[in-house]
Amino acid sequence: MLPKTLPFFLSFFMLTFCSSTVSDVDFKEIFTMPKKIKESSAVEVATNSKLIWTLEDSGNKPELFGLDLEGKIVQNISIQNVKNNDWEDLTSDNEGNLYIGDFGNNDNERKDLAIYKISATDLTKNEATPVRTISFYYPEQKAFPPKKSERNFDVESFFVFQNNFFLFTKNRSSKFDGTTHLYRVPNESGNHKATLIASFKTCEKFSSCAITSADISPNGKTIALLSSNQVWLFTDFTGDSFFKGTMQNISLPTLTQKEGICFINESTLYITEEKDKHTGGKLYQLNLSKSKAQSH
């Protein structure tokens, strides 16, 4: 178990004091995913690309899908020389390069965690090979898998900021308490030790409190964390001390398997979800500027 240090308590106090809940949400459906995409596990809009990018997770082919605003597949890229072990999220940098997070780890037993960089120049091709592979590990993890009460090494969420990746764990501990750990990994080739820099408690019900995606706004001033029916926004932070900023919680009107979130501008986000037998498989838009908050 991780030590409960004083900085953690100070950070948690600030979050509790500087927080608000959004009561009136501007959340609407944009389109239904095409039939070919049943398990949309991420969403990203990259610089210099007019497409909405998504992928599927474990058990599916190593492919990227570029969609237009009507939900049609315009670009289908087969990613060469890598497997889709468990692709879980997408992010992009200021140059428009895409990064695939192959770090899904439901059973907390993987030792082959990786992030693949896809060049912006390859996003118009039918095939692409990663131009960089970033491998990493969690130094706190000593057993594969660890005890059921200590399984907080699954990740479905990340973004790139100041040439580092920031990863948020999806807590799968048997005693789930909503804690997500924030790790930092350098955007450099090699096998890196992930650095634990902070923790945050969402809420205590796994179905609505486990983190499934994350993103940072284009100006780097707001981060968003997603669960099946909530979004947590953090602003007014310094550097990468995201959890020491002001927190705002948004309750979404539906509880579905939401898996991807991304900013399309400073105040608007896309959210995607997986399909089940009867529902899901939608892309939604969340407009922050038209959502009203009530301060605590």
C-alpha positions in Angstrom: 0.0 0.0 0.0 1.1 3.6 -0.7 2.0 5.9 2.3 -0.4 8.6 3.2 1.8 11.6 3.1 1.1 15.1 4.3 1.1 16.6 0.8 -1.6 14.1 -0.2 -3.8 15.3 2.7 -3.1 19.0 1.8 -4.0 18.2 -1.9 -7.2 16.5 -0.8 -8.2 19.4 1.4 -7.8 21.9 -1.4 -9.9 19.7 -3.7 -12.6 19.5 -1.1 -12.6 23.2 -0.5 -12.3 24.4 -4.1 -15.0 22.3 -5.8 -18.4 22.6 -7.5 -21.0 20.4 -9.1 -22.6 21.1 -12.5 -26.4 20.9 -12.2 -27.5 21.8 -15.8 -25.5 19.9 -18.4 -25.4 20.6 -22.2 -24.8 17.0 -23.4 -26.0 15.8 -26.8 -25.6 12.9 -29.2 -23.6 13.7 -32.4 -23.8 10.3 -34.2 -23.9 6.5 -33.8 -20.7 4.7 -34.4 -20.5 2.7 -37.7 -21.3 -1.1 -37.3 -17.7 -2.0 -37.8 -16.7 -0.2 -34.6 -18.4 -2.0 -31.6 -15.9 -1.3 -28.9 -14.8 2.4 -29.3 -12.3 2.7 -26.5 -10.9 6.2 -27.2 -11.6 9.5 -29.1 -9.1 12.1 -30.2 -9.1 15.2 -32.5 -5.5 15.9 -33.7 -4.0 19.1 -35.0 -4.1 19.4 -38.8 -6.6 16.5 -39.1 -10.3 17.0 -39.8 -11.2 13.5 -38.6 -12.3 12.1 -35.3 -10.0 9.3 -34.4 -10.9 6.2 -32.4 -9.7 2.6 -31.8 -10.9 -0.6 -30.3 -9.4 -2.4 -27.3 -8.2 -6.0 -26.6 -9.4 -8.8 -28.9 -9.6 -6.4 -31.9 -7.2 -5.7 -34.8 -4.4 -3.1 -34.4 -6.3 -0.4 -36.3 -7.0 3.3 -36.2 -10.3 4.7 -37.5 -10.8 8.3 -38.7 -14.4 9.4 -38.8 -16.1 12.4 -40.3 -18.7 14.5 -38.5 -21.5 12.2 -39.8 -19.8 9.1 -38.3 -18.6 7.6 -41.5 -15.2 5.9 -41.6 -13.0 8.0 -43.9 -9.6 6.6 -42.9 -8.8 3.0 -41.7 -5.1 2.6 -40.8 -3.6 -0.8 -40.1 -0.8 -0.4 -37.5 2.2 -2.6 -38.4 4.6 -4.6 -36.3 2.6 -4.3 -33.0 -0.3 -6.1 -31.4 -3.4 -4.8 -29.9 -2.8 -6.3 -26.5 -5.2 -3.9 -24.8 -5.4 -0.5 -26.5 -7.3 1.8 -24.3 -6.8 5.5 -25.1 -5.5 8.0 -27.7 -3.8 11.3 -27.3 -2.0 13.7 -29.6 0.7 16.4 -29.5 0.9 19.9 -30.9 2.4 18.6 -34.2 -0.6 16.3 -34.7 1.1 13.0 -34.0 -1.1 10.4 -32.4 -0.2 8.2 -29.5 -1.8 4.8 -28.8 -2.0 3.7 -25.2 -1.5 -0.1 -25.0 -1.7 -0.3 -21.3 -5.0 -1.9 -20.4 -4.3 -4.2 -17.5 -7.5 -5.6 -16.1 -5.8 -8.4 -14.2 -2.8 -6.2 -13.1 -0.4 -8.9 -14.5 1.1 -7.3 -17.6 4.8 -6.5 -18.0 4.6 -5.2 -21.6 3.0 -1.8 -21.2 3.6 0.5 -24.1 2.7 3.7 -25.9 3.1 3.9 -29.7 3.7 7.1 -31.6 2.0 7.4 -35.0 3.4 10.2 -37.2 1.0 12.9 -38.3 2.3 12.3 -41.9 1.0 8.7 -41.8 -2.6 9.6 -40.9 -3.6 9.7 -44.6 -2.2 6.2 -45.3 -3.7 2.8 -45.1 -0.8 1.4 -43.2 1.6 2.9 -40.6 4.4 1.7 -38.4 5.0 3.4 -35.0 7.9 5.8 -35.2 8.5 5.5 -31.5 7.7 3.0 -28.8 7.7 4.1 -25.1 7.7 1.2 -22.7 7.2 1.7 -18.9 6.6 -0.1 -15.6 5.3 0.8 -12.2 8.0 0.6 -9.5 5.4 0.2 -6.8 4.1 -3.1 -8.3 6.0 -6.0 -6.9 3.7 -8.9 -7.8 2.0 -9.8 -11.1 -0.8 -9.8 -10.2 -0.7 -8.2 -6.7 -3.1 -9.0 -4.0 -6.7 -8.3 -4.9 -6.8 -5.4 -2.4 -3.9 -3.7 -4.2 -4.9 -3.9 -7.8 -4.5 -0.3 -9.0 -2.2 -0.8 -11.9 -4.7 -0.8 -14.8 -4.8 2.3 -17.0 -7.3 3.4 -19.6 -6.5 7.1 -19.5 -3.7 9.4 -20.5 -2.6 12.6 -22.3 0.6 14.2 -23.3 1.7 17.5 -21.8 5.1 19.3 -21.7 6.6 16.3 -23.4 5.5 13.8 -20.7 2.6 11.4 -20.6 0.2 11.5 -17.7 -1.6 8.3 -16.9 -4.5 7.8 -14.5 -5.2 4.4 -13.1 -8.5 2.5 -13.2 -8.7 1.1 -9.7 -9.6 -2.6 -9.7 -8.9 -3.2 -6.0 -11.3 -5.5 -4.2 -11.8 -2.7 -1.7 -12.6 0.0 -4.3 -12.6 3.5 -2.8 -12.3 5.6 -5.9 -8.6 6.3 -5.7 -6.9 7.0 -9.1 -3.1 7.3 -9.1 -1.5 9.8 -11.5 1.8 8.6 -13.1 4.2 10.5 -15.3 6.2 8.9 -18.1 8.6 10.8 -20.4 7.8 11.0 -24.1 11.1 9.3 -25.1 12.0 5.9 -26.6 13.1 3.3 -24.0 11.8 1.5 -21.0 10.9 4.0 -18.3 10.1 3.9 -14.6 6.7 5.5 -14.3 6.7 8.2 -11.6 3.8 8.4 -9.1 3.1 12.1 -8.6 -0.4 12.3 -7.0 -3.6 10.6 -6.2 -7.3 11.6 -6.2 -10.5 10.0 -4.9 -13.5 10.2 -7.2 -16.3 8.4 -5.4 -16.8 4.9 -4.0 -19.0 3.1 -6.5 -16.9 1.3 -9.2 -19.6 1.4 -11.9 -19.7 5.2 -11.9 -16.4 6.2 -10.3 -13.6 4.3 -12.1 -11.6 6.4 -14.5 -11.9 5.3 -18.2 -10.3 8.2 -20.2 -8.6 11.6 -19.8 -7.6 14.7 -21.8 -6.1 18.1 -21.4 -7.5 21.2 -23.2 -5.5 22.7 -26.1 -4.3 25.6 -23.9 -3.2 23.2 -21.2 -5.3 24.9 -18.5 -8.1 22.3 -18.0 -7.9 18.5 -17.6 -10.9 16.2 -17.8 -11.3 12.7 -16.3 -14.2 10.4 -17.4 -16.2 7.6 -15.9 -19.4 5.9 -17.1 -21.6 8.8 -16.0 -19.3 11.6 -14.7 -16.6 14.0 -15.7 -14.2 15.6 -13.3 -12.6 18.9 -14.5 -9.5 20.5 -12.9 -8.4 24.1 -13.5 -6.2 26.7 -11.9 -3.3 24.3 -11.3 0.4 25.0 -11.7 2.7 22.7 -13.8 1.6 19.1 -13.4 0.0 19.6 -10.0 -3.4 19.0 -11.6 -5.1 17.7 -8.4 -4.2 20.9 -6.5 -6.4 23.0 -8.7 -10.1 23.7 -8.6 -12.3 20.7 -9.2 -15.7 20.7 -10.9 -17.8 17.5 -11.1 -20.3 17.0 -13.9 -23.0 14.2 -13.7 -23.9 13.0 -17.2 -27.5 12.0 -17.9 -26.8 8.4 -18.9 -24.9 5.5 -17.3 -23.2 3.6 -20.2 -19.8 2.2 -20.9 -18.2 5.5 -21.8 -14.6 4.9 -22.8 -13.2 8.0 -24.5 -13.0 11.8 -23.9 -11.2 14.6 -25.7 -11.3 18.4 -26.0 -12.1 19.8 -29.4 -11.6 23.3 -28.2 -11.2 25.0 -24.8 -14.9 24.5 -23.8 -16.2 21.5 -25.8 -15.5 17.8 -25.5 -16.3 14.6 -27.3 -17.2 11.5 -25.4 -17.5 8.0 -26.9 -18.9 4.8 -25.6 -18.9 1.1 -26.4 -21.9 -0.8 -27.7 -23.8 -3.4 -25.9 -26.7 -5.6 -27.2 -29.3 -2.8 -27.3 -27.7 0.5 -26.5 -24.5 2.6 -26.6 -22.1 3.1 -29.5 -22.6 6.8 -29.6 -20.4 9.9 -29.9 -21.6 12.7 -27.7 -20.7 16.4 -27.3 -20.4 18.1 -23.9 -20.4 21.9 -24.0 -18.9 23.3 -20.8 -19.7 27.0 -21.6 -23.4 26.2 -21.6 -23.3 23.9 -18.5 -24.1 25.7 -15.2 -22.3 25.0 -12.0 -23.3 25.3 -8.4 -20.4 26.0 -6.0 -20.2 24.0 -2.7 
